[in-house]
Amino acid sequence: MRKKIVAGNWKMNMTLQDGVALAKELNETLTAEKPNCGVVICTPFIHLATIAQFLNQDVVGLGAENCADKEKGAYTGEVSAEMVKSTGAQYVILGHSERRQYYNETPEILKEKVLLALKNGLKVIFCIGESLEEREANKQNEVVKAELEGSVFNLSEEEFKNIIIAYEPIWAIGTGKTATAEQAEEIHAYIRSIIADRYGKQVADDTTILYGGSCKASNAPELFSKPDIDGGLIGGASLKAPDFKGIIDAWK
């Protein structure tokens, strides 16, 4: 039975002090009132070790927003998968459209990052999705298929079980535009079908596929009601505990 998950991606927001305060608030709220789904917060690197010390990871999992494509060495300013794991984090987001776009992360680079994350026992939230031009040209299926083939379909079936897919229509990230629940379901079902082609129906049925792209408390219930949408990767709405909890409560 695949896991339902709501994951927060804080991006480059929150000082350490603000981040700790938010994580504590979420930890208390969700420990008191157990959520009906898995919850993960992915924070800037500098927050991880501090937050890991008090977070009840049976209730709220902790993840990083990225990791390096090298194991260790003279790569000033980089943070390795091993370092992420050593903080107590369990997850890492890889392939986010902002990393692909602003930092030129190619499928080959992401393939290396995924392998290193898995080698160090991290679960990977792997992001895929098309731009507005690609959507208007009706190329969204080609795009997501190529992104999966380029970076994760090289994995063994056993390795792939540690991958959570996050479908993010790039045209709906932070724009206030949201794919309709029908549009989102259609592509989620397509993603599940190509996972089935590669790994078989059982693995596809067990793979969690999250929707990311201006998901909020108001539209989460409709999105989450669709059979192939297993939760959300949440940006802006994950920065305030009540907003984030509103989305988590969509699973109730």
Phi and psi in degrees as GROMACS dihedral restraints (atoms count N, CA, C in turn):
[ dihedral_restraints ]
;  ai    aj    ak    al  type     phi  dphi    fc
    3     4     5     6     1   -76.8    20    10
    4     5     6     7     1   153.6    20    10
    6     7     8     9     1   -84.3    20    10
    7     8     9    10     1   137.5    20    10
    9    10    11    12     1   -87.8    20    10
   10    11    12    13     1   133.2    20    10
   12    13    14    15     1  -139.2    20    10
   13    14    15    16     1   138.5    20    10
   15    16    17    18     1  -117.4    20    10
   16    17    18    19     1   117.8    20    10
   18    19    20    21     1  -116.3    20    10
   19    20    21    22     1   136.5    20    10
   21    22    23    24     1  -100.8    20    10
   22    23    24    25     1   133.1    20    10
   24    25    26    27     1  -113.3    20    10
   25    26    27    28     1   104.7    20    10
   27    28    29    30     1   -72.8    20    10
   28    29    30    31     1   -19.4    20    10
   30    31    32    33     1    56.9    20    10
   31    32    33    34     1  -150.2    20    10
   33    34    35    36     1   -93.2    20    10
   34    35    36    37     1    69.9    20    10
   36    37    38    39     1  -135.6    20    10
   37    38    39    40     1   158.4    20    10
   39    40    41    42     1    79.5    20    10
   40    41    42    43     1   119.3    20    10
   42    43    44    45     1   -66.6    20    10
   43    44    45    46     1   168.8    20    10
   45    46    47    48     1   -57.5    20    10
   46    47    48    49     1   -44.6    20    10
   48    49    50    51     1   -63.5    20    10
   49    50    51    52     1   -44.6    20    10
   51    52    53    54     1   -65.8    20    10
   52    53    54    55     1   -39.7    20    10
   54    55    56    57     1   -64.8    20    10
   55    56    57    58     1   -42.2    20    10
   57    58    59    60     1   -62.3    20    10
   58    59    60    61     1   -42.3    20    10
   60    61    62    63     1   -62.2    20    10
   61    62    63    64     1   -43.8    20    10
   63    64    65    66     1   -65.1    20    10
   64    65    66    67     1   -45.0    20    10
   66    67    68    69     1   -62.6    20    10
   67    68    69    70     1   -39.0    20    10
   69    70    71    72     1   -64.7    20    10
   70    71    72    73     1   -42.3    20    10
   72    73    74    75     1   -62.2    20    10
   73    74    75    76     1   -45.5    20    10
   75    76    77    78     1   -63.5    20    10
   76    77    78    79     1   -43.3    20    10
   78    79    80    81     1   -59.6    20    10
   79    80    81    82     1   -46.2    20    10
   81    82    83    84     1   -66.2    20    10
   82    83    84    85     1   -48.1    20    10
   84    85    86    87     1   -60.0    20    10
   85    86    87    88     1   -46.9    20    10
   87    88    89    90     1   -80.3    20    10
   88    89    90    91     1   -22.8    20    10
   90    91    92    93     1   -72.0    20    10
   91    92    93    94     1   -38.4    20    10
   93    94    95    96     1   -69.9    20    10
   94    95    96    97     1   -39.1    20    10
   96    97    98    99     1  -126.8    20    10
   97    98    99   100     1    89.0    20    10
   99   100   101   102     1   -53.8    20    10
  100   101   102   103     1   128.9    20    10
  102   103   104   105     1   -73.9    20    10
  103   104   105   106     1   159.4    20    10
  105   106   107   108     1   -90.4    20    10
  106   107   108   109     1    15.8    20    10
  108   109   110   111     1  -152.6    20    10
  109   110   111   112     1   169.3    20    10
  111   112   113   114     1   -73.6    20    10
  112   113   114   115     1   142.9    20    10
  114   115   116   117     1  -125.2    20    10
  115   116   117   118     1   136.4    20    10
  117   118   119   120     1  -135.3    20    10
  118   119   120   121     1   139.5    20    10
  120   121   122   123     1  -116.7    20    10
  121   122   123   124     1   130.0    20    10
  123   124   125   126     1  -110.1    20    10
  124   125   126   127     1   115.9    20    10
  126   127   128   129     1  -117.0    20    10
  127   128   129   130     1   165.6    20    10
  129   130   131   132     1   -55.6    20    10
  130   131   132   133     1   151.9    20    10
  132   133   134   135     1   -50.8    20    10
  133   134   135   136     1   -43.2    20    10
  135   136   137   138     1   -68.9    20    10
  136   137   138   139     1   -14.1    20    10
  138   139   140   141     1   -86.7    20    10
  139   140   141   142     1   -22.7    20    10
  141   142   143   144     1   -57.6    20    10
  142   143   144   145     1   -53.9    20    10
  144   145   146   147     1   -63.2    20    10
  145   146   147   148     1   -38.0    20    10
  147   148   149   150     1   -68.2    20    10
  148   149   150   151     1   -47.7    20    10
  150   151   152   153     1   -66.3    20    10
  151   152   153   154     1   -35.8    20    10
  153   154   155   156     1   -60.0    20    10
  154   155   156   157     1   -25.9    20    10
  156   157   158   159     1   -68.8    20    10
  157   158   159   160     1   -27.2    20    10
  159   160   161   162     1  -120.4    20    10
  160   161   162   163     1    -8.5    20    10
  162   163   164   165     1   -74.0    20    10
  163   164   165   166     1   130.3    20    10
  165   166   167   168     1   -82.6    20    10
  166   167   168   169     1    98.7    20    10
  168   169   170   171     1   -74.8    20    10
  169   170   171   172     1    -3.2    20    10
  171   172   173   174     1   -74.0    20    10
  172   173   174   175     1   -21.2    20    10
  174   175   176   177     1  -107.1    20    10
  175   176   177   178     1   -44.6    20    10
  177   178   179   180     1  -129.6    20    10
  178   179   180   181     1   113.8    20    10
  180   181   182   183     1   -77.7    20    10
  181   182   183   184     1   158.2    20    10
  183   184   185   186     1  -119.9    20    10
  184   185   186   187     1   135.9    20    10
  186   187   188   189     1  -140.7    20    10
  187   188   189   190     1   163.4    20    10
  189   190   191   192     1   -97.5    20    10
  190   191   192   193     1   165.8    20    10
  192   193   194   195     1   -94.6    20    10
  193   194   195   196     1    -3.1    20    10
  195   196   197   198     1  -177.7    20    10
  196   197   198   199     1   166.9    20    10
  198   199   200   201     1  -154.1    20    10
  199   200   201   202     1   171.2    20    10
  201   202   203   204     1   -78.5    20    10
  202   203   204   205     1   162.4    20    10
  204   205   206   207     1   -97.5    20    10
  205   206   207   208     1    12.7    20    10
  207   208   209   210     1  -125.4    20    10
  208   209   210   211     1   153.6    20    10
  210   211   212   213     1   -72.7    20    10
  211   212   213   214     1   -48.4    20    10
  213   214   215   216     1  -169.4    20    10
  214   215   216   217     1   174.7    20    10
  216   217   218   219     1   124.5    20    10
  217   218   219   220     1  -158.8    20    10
  219   220   221   222     1   -83.5    20    10
  220   221   222   223     1    70.6    20    10
  222   223   224   225     1  -127.5    20    10
  223   224   225   226     1    75.5    20    10
  225   226   227   228     1   -52.2    20    10
  226   227   228   229     1   129.8    20    10
  228   229   230   231     1    87.0    20    10
  229   230   231   232     1    -6.2    20    10
  231   232   233   234     1   -88.2    20    10
  232   233   234   235     1   158.4    20    10
  234   235   236   237     1  -128.0    20    10
  235   236   237   238     1   120.3    20    10
  237   238   239   240     1   -81.9    20    10
  238   239   240   241     1   162.9    20    10
  240   241   242   243     1   -60.4    20    10
  241   242   243   244     1   -38.0    20    10
  243   244   245   246     1   -62.3    20    10
  244   245   246   247     1   -40.4    20    10
  246   247   248   249     1   -64.6    20    10
  247   248   249   250     1   -43.9    20    10
  249   250   251   252     1   -56.7    20    10
  250   251   252   253     1   -49.4    20    10
  252   253   254   255     1   -59.6    20    10
  253   254   255   256     1   -38.3    20    10
  255   256   257   258     1   -67.8    20    10
  256   257   258   259     1   -16.8    20    10
  258   259   260   261     1   -77.0    20    10
  259   260   261   262     1   -18.2    20    10
  261   262   263   264     1   109.2    20    10
  262   263   264   265     1    -2.1    20    10
  264   265   266   267     1   -70.6    20    10
  265   266   267   268     1   153.2    20    10
  267   268   269   270     1  -115.8    20    10
  268   269   270   271     1   -16.6    20    10
  270   271   272   273     1  -128.4    20    10
  271   272   273   274     1   161.6    20    10
  273   274   275   276     1  -147.6    20    10
  274   275   276   277     1   137.2    20    10
  276   277   278   279     1   -85.5    20    10
  277   278   279   280     1   130.0    20    10
  279   280   281   282     1  -131.3    20    10
  280   281   282   283     1   147.0    20    10
  282   283   284   285     1    80.2    20    10
  283   284   285   286     1    16.1    20    10
  285   286   287   288     1   -58.3    20    10
  286   287   288   289     1   143.4    20    10
  288   289   290   291     1   -57.6    20    10
  289   290   291   292     1   -30.7    20    10
  291   292   293   294     1   -68.9    20    10
  292   293   294   295     1   -35.9    20    10
  294   295   296   297     1   -69.3    20    10
  295   296   297   298     1   -41.0    20    10
  297   298   299   300     1   -64.1    20    10
  298   299   300   301     1   -43.5    20    10
  300   301   302   303     1   -77.4    20    10
  301   302   303   304     1   -51.1    20    10
  303   304   305   306     1   -85.6    20    10
  304   305   306   307     1   -25.4    20    10
  306   307   308   309     1  -118.3    20    10
  307   308   309   310     1    13.8    20    10
  309   310   311   312     1    52.3    20    10
  310   311   312   313     1    42.6    20    10
  312   313   314   315     1   -78.2    20    10
  313   314   315   316     1   117.6    20    10
  315   316   317   318     1   -90.9    20    10
  316   317   318   319     1   166.4    20    10
  318   319   320   321     1   -55.4    20    10
  319   320   321   322     1   -36.1    20    10
  321   322   323   324     1   -67.0    20    10
  322   323   324   325     1   -43.8    20    10
  324   325   326   327     1   -61.4    20    10
  325   326   327   328     1   -44.5    20    10
  327   328   329   330     1   -66.1    20    10
  328   329   330   331     1   -34.9    20    10
  330   331   332   333     1   -58.7    20    10
  331   332   333   334     1   -44.4    20    10
  333   334   335   336     1   -63.8    20    10
  334   335   336   337     1   -44.1    20    10
  336   337   338   339     1   -60.6    20    10
  337   338   339   340     1   -44.0    20    10
  339   340   341   342     1   -60.9    20    10
  340   341   342   343     1   -46.8    20    10
  342   343   344   345     1   -60.8    20    10
  343   344   345   346     1   -42.6    20    10
  345   346   347   348     1   -68.3    20    10
  346   347   348   349     1   -38.3    20    10
  348   349   350   351     1   -61.8    20    10
  349   350   351   352     1   -47.2    20    10
  351   352   353   354     1   -66.3    20    10
  352   353   354   355     1   -39.1    20    10
  354   355   356   357     1   -59.6    20    10
  355   356   357   358     1   -31.0    20    10
  357   358   359   360     1   -97.3    20    10
  358   359   360   361     1    15.3    20    10
  360   361   362   363     1    76.1    20    10
  361   362   363   364     1    22.0    20    10
  363   364   365   366     1   -94.4    20    10
  364   365   366   367     1   146.4    20    10
  366   367   368   369     1   -87.4    20    10
  367   368   369   370     1   141.1    20    10
  369   370   371   372     1  -107.3    20    10
  370   371   372   373     1   127.3    20    10
  372   373   374   375     1   -96.7    20    10
  373   374   375   376     1   103.6    20    10
  375   376   377   378     1  -100.7    20    10
  376   377   378   379     1   120.8    20    10
  378   379   380   381     1   -94.2    20    10
  379   380   381   382     1   136.5    20    10
  381   382   383   384     1  -138.5    20    10
  382   383   384   385     1   159.9    20    10
  384   385   386   387     1   158.6    20    10
  385   386   387   388     1   160.3    20    10
  387   388   389   390     1  -105.8    20    10
  388   389   390   391     1   158.6    20    10
  390   391   392   393     1   -82.1    20    10
  391   392   393   394     1   173.8    20    10
  393   394   395   396     1   -62.7    20    10
  394   395   396   397     1   -41.6    20    10
  396   397   398   399     1   -60.9    20    10
  397   398   399   400     1   -43.7    20    10
  399   400   401   402     1   -67.0    20    10
  400   401   402   403     1   -39.2    20    10
  402   403   404   405     1   -65.2    20    10
  403   404   405   406     1   -43.3    20    10
  405   406   407   408     1   -66.5    20    10
  406   407   408   409     1   -27.9    20    10
  408   409   410   411     1   -87.5    20    10
  409   410   411   412     1     5.6    20    10
  411   412   413   414     1    60.7    20    10
  412   413   414   415     1    37.3    20    10
  414   415   416   417     1  -106.1    20    10
  415   416   417   418     1    11.5    20    10
  417   418   419   420     1   -58.5    20    10
  418   419   420   421     1   -37.1    20    10
  420   421   422   423     1   -65.9    20    10
  421   422   423   424     1   -45.1    20    10
  423   424   425   426     1   -58.1    20    10
  424   425   426   427     1   -43.3    20    10
  426   427   428   429     1   -63.8    20    10
  427   428   429   430     1   -50.9    20    10
  429   430   431   432     1   -66.7    20    10
  430   431   432   433     1   -35.3    20    10
  432   433   434   435     1   -63.2    20    10
  433   434   435   436     1   -45.5    20    10
  435   436   437   438     1   -62.7    20    10
  436   437   438   439     1   -38.0    20    10
  438   439   440   441     1   -67.6    20    10
  439   440   441   442     1   -38.1    20    10
  441   442   443   444     1   -69.6    20    10
  442   443   444   445     1   -45.3    20    10
  444   445   446   447     1   -63.2    20    10
  445   446   447   448     1   -36.1    20    10
  447   448   449   450     1   -72.3    20    10
  448   449   450   451     1   -24.2    20    10
  450   451   452   453     1  -133.5    20    10
  451   452   453   454     1   -20.9    20    10
  453   454   455   456     1  -130.0    20    10
  454   455   456   457     1   -17.9    20    10
  456   457   458   459     1   -76.2    20    10
  457   458   459   460     1    -1.1    20    10
  459   460   461   462     1   -79.3    20    10
  460   461   462   463     1   -13.4    20    10
  462   463   464   465     1   -73.3    20    10
  463   464   465   466     1   154.1    20    10
  465   466   467   468     1   -72.0    20    10
  466   467   468   469     1   165.3    20    10
  468   469   470   471     1   -58.5    20    10
  469   470   471   472     1   -41.0    20    10
  471   472   473   474     1   -63.4    20    10
  472   473   474   475     1   -43.0    20    10
  474   475   476   477     1   -66.3    20    10
  475   476   477   478     1   -41.8    20    10
  477   478   479   480     1   -62.4    20    10
  478   479   480   481     1   -22.7    20    10
  480   481   482   483     1   -64.5    20    10
  481   482   483   484     1   -14.9    20    10
  483   484   485   486     1   -97.1    20    10
  484   485   486   487     1    13.6    20    10
  486   487   488   489     1  -106.3    20    10
  487   488   489   490     1   129.8    20    10
  489   490   491   492     1  -108.5    20    10
  490   491   492   493     1   130.7    20    10
  492   493   494   495     1   -94.3    20    10
  493   494   495   496     1   136.3    20    10
  495   496   497   498     1  -119.2    20    10
  496   497   498   499     1   114.0    20    10
  498   499   500   501     1   -88.6    20    10
  499   500   501   502     1   121.5    20    10
  501   502   503   504     1  -127.4    20    10
  502   503   504   505     1   107.6    20    10
  504   505   506   507     1   -67.7    20    10
  505   506   507   508     1   114.8    20    10
  507   508   509   510     1   -57.7    20    10
  508   509   510   511     1   -32.4    20    10
  510   511   512   513     1   -69.0    20    10
  511   512   513   514     1    -8.2    20    10
  513   514   515   516     1  -114.8    20    10
  514   515   516   517     1     9.1    20    10
  516   517   518   519     1   -89.4    20    10
  517   518   519   520     1   115.3    20    10
  519   520   521   522     1    66.1    20    10
  520   521   522   523     1    12.0    20    10
  522   523   524   525     1  -100.7    20    10
  523   524   525   526     1   -11.8    20    10
  525   526   527   528     1    85.0    20    10
  526   527   528   529     1   -16.6    20    10
  528   529   530   531     1   -77.3    20    10
  529   530   531   532     1   140.6    20    10
  531   532   533   534     1  -127.7    20    10
  532   533   534   535     1   142.6    20    10
  534   535   536   537     1   -62.8    20    10
  535   536   537   538     1   143.7    20    10
  537   538   539   540     1   -64.1    20    10
  538   539   540   541     1   158.4    20    10
  540   541   542   543     1   -57.3    20    10
  541   542   543   544     1   -34.4    20    10
  543   544   545   546     1   -68.6    20    10
  544   545   546   547     1   -44.7    20    10
  546   547   548   549     1   -60.4    20    10
  547   548   549   550     1   -44.4    20    10
  549   550   551   552     1   -64.2    20    10
  550   551   552   553     1   -46.0    20    10
  552   553   554   555     1   -60.5    20    10
  553   554   555   556     1   -41.2    20    10
  555   556   557   558     1   -58.5    20    10
  556   557   558   559     1   -47.4    20    10
  558   559   560   561     1   -76.8    20    10
  559   560   561   562     1   -32.5    20    10
  561   562   563   564     1   -61.2    20    10
  562   563   564   565     1   -42.2    20    10
  564   565   566   567     1   -64.0    20    10
  565   566   567   568     1   -38.6    20    10
  567   568   569   570     1   -64.4    20    10
  568   569   570   571     1   -44.7    20    10
  570   571   572   573     1   -59.2    20    10
  571   572   573   574     1   -44.0    20    10
  573   574   575   576     1   -63.0    20    10
  574   575   576   577     1   -35.8    20    10
  576   577   578   579     1   -67.3    20    10
  577   578   579   580     1   -36.7    20    10
  579   580   581   582     1   -77.7    20    10
  580   581   582   583     1   -26.4    20    10
  582   583   584   585     1   -66.3    20    10
  583   584   585   586     1   -40.0    20    10
  585   586   587   588     1   -63.4    20    10
  586   587   588   589     1   -40.2    20    10
  588   589   590   591     1   -60.0    20    10
  589   590   591   592     1   -36.4    20    10
  591   592   593   594     1   -85.8    20    10
  592   593   594   595     1   -43.6    20    10
  594   595   596   597     1  -117.4    20    10
  595   596   597   598     1    -4.7    20    10
  597   598   599   600     1    97.8    20    10
  598   599   600   601     1   160.2    20    10
  600   601   602   603     1   -63.5    20    10
  601   602   603   604     1   -39.7    20    10
  603   604   605   606     1   -60.7    20    10
  604   605   606   607     1   -47.6    20    10
  606   607   608   609     1   -63.1    20    10
  607   608   609   610     1   -42.2    20    10
  609   610   611   612     1   -61.7    20    10
  610   611   612   613     1   -42.5    20    10
  612   613   614   615     1   -65.1    20    10
  613   614   615   616     1   -28.2    20    10
  615   616   617   618     1   -89.7    20    10
  616   617   618   619     1    -6.9    20    10
  618   619   620   621     1   -83.1    20    10
  619   620   621   622     1   127.0    20    10
  621   622   623   624     1   -79.8    20    10
  622   623   624   625     1   126.2    20    10
  624   625   626   627     1  -120.5    20    10
  625   626   627   628     1   114.8    20    10
  627   628   629   630     1   -96.1    20    10
  628   629   630   631     1   152.4    20    10
  630   631   632   633     1  -102.4    20    10
  631   632   633   634     1   132.0    20    10
  633   634   635   636     1  -130.4    20    10
  634   635   636   637     1   126.0    20    10
  636   637   638   639     1   153.3    20    10
  637   638   639   640     1    81.8    20    10
  639   640   641   642     1    56.8    20    10
  640   641   642   643     1    47.5    20    10
  642   643   644   645     1   -89.2    20    10
  643   644   645   646     1   129.8    20    10
  645   646   647   648     1  -140.4    20    10
  646   647   648   649     1   176.4    20    10
  648   649   650   651     1   -57.2    20    10
  649   650   651   652     1   -31.9    20    10
  651   652   653   654     1   -72.6    20    10
  652   653   654   655     1   -34.5    20    10
  654   655   656   657     1  -106.5    20    10
  655   656   657   658     1    -7.1    20    10
  657   658   659   660     1   -59.7    20    10
  658   659   660   661     1   -43.4    20    10
  660   661   662   663     1   -59.2    20    10
  661   662   663   664     1   -40.4    20    10
  663   664   665   666     1   -68.5    20    10
  664   665   666   667     1   -44.5    20    10
  666   667   668   669     1   -61.3    20    10
  667   668   669   670     1   -47.4    20    10
  669   670   671   672     1   -71.3    20    10
  670   671   672   673     1   -14.2    20    10
  672   673   674   675     1   -76.7    20    10
  673   674   675   676     1   -12.9    20    10
  675   676   677   678     1   -77.4    20    10
  676   677   678   679     1   142.4    20    10
  678   679   680   681     1   -62.4    20    10
  679   680   681   682     1   -28.5    20    10
  681   682   683   684     1  -104.2    20    10
  682   683   684   685     1     6.4    20    10
  684   685   686   687     1  -103.9    20    10
  685   686   687   688     1   114.7    20    10
  687   688   689   690     1  -104.5    20    10
  688   689   690   691     1    16.3    20    10
  690   691   692   693     1   139.8    20    10
  691   692   693   694     1  -162.2    20    10
  693   694   695   696     1  -140.8    20    10
  694   695   696   697     1   152.0    20    10
  696   697   698   699     1  -106.0    20    10
  697   698   699   700     1   112.4    20    10
  699   700   701   702     1  -108.0    20    10
  700   701   702   703     1   129.3    20    10
  702   703   704   705     1   -93.2    20    10
  703   704   705   706     1  -103.3    20    10
  705   706   707   708     1   -49.5    20    10
  706   707   708   709     1   -40.9    20    10
  708   709   710   711     1   -72.5    20    10
  709   710   711   712     1    -4.6    20    10
  711   712   713   714     1   -91.1    20    10
  712   713   714   715     1    -0.8    20    10
  714   715   716   717     1   -90.9    20    10
  715   716   717   718     1    -4.4    20    10
  717   718   719   720     1  -130.4    20    10
  718   719   720   721     1   127.6    20    10
  720   721   722   723     1   -54.5    20    10
  721   722   723   724     1   -45.9    20    10
  723   724   725   726     1   -64.0    20    10
  724   725   726   727     1   -37.6    20    10
  726   727   728   729     1   -65.0    20    10
  727   728   729   730     1   -44.7    20    10
  729   730   731   732     1   -66.4    20    10
  730   731   732   733     1   -42.4    20    10
  732   733   734   735     1   -65.7    20    10
  733   734   735   736     1   -33.1    20    10
  735   736   737   738     1   -59.4    20    10
  736   737   738   739     1   -36.3    20    10
  738   739   740   741     1   -74.2    20    10
  739   740   741   742     1   -42.4    20    10
  741   742   743   744     1   -59.3    20    10
  742   743   744   745     1   -38.7    20    10
  744   745   746   747     1   -69.6    20    10
  745   746   747   748     1   -12.2    20    10
  747   748   749   750     1   -62.7    20    10
  748   749   750   751     1   -19.0    20    10
  750   751   752   753     1   -82.8    20    10
  751   752   753   754     1    -6.2    20    10
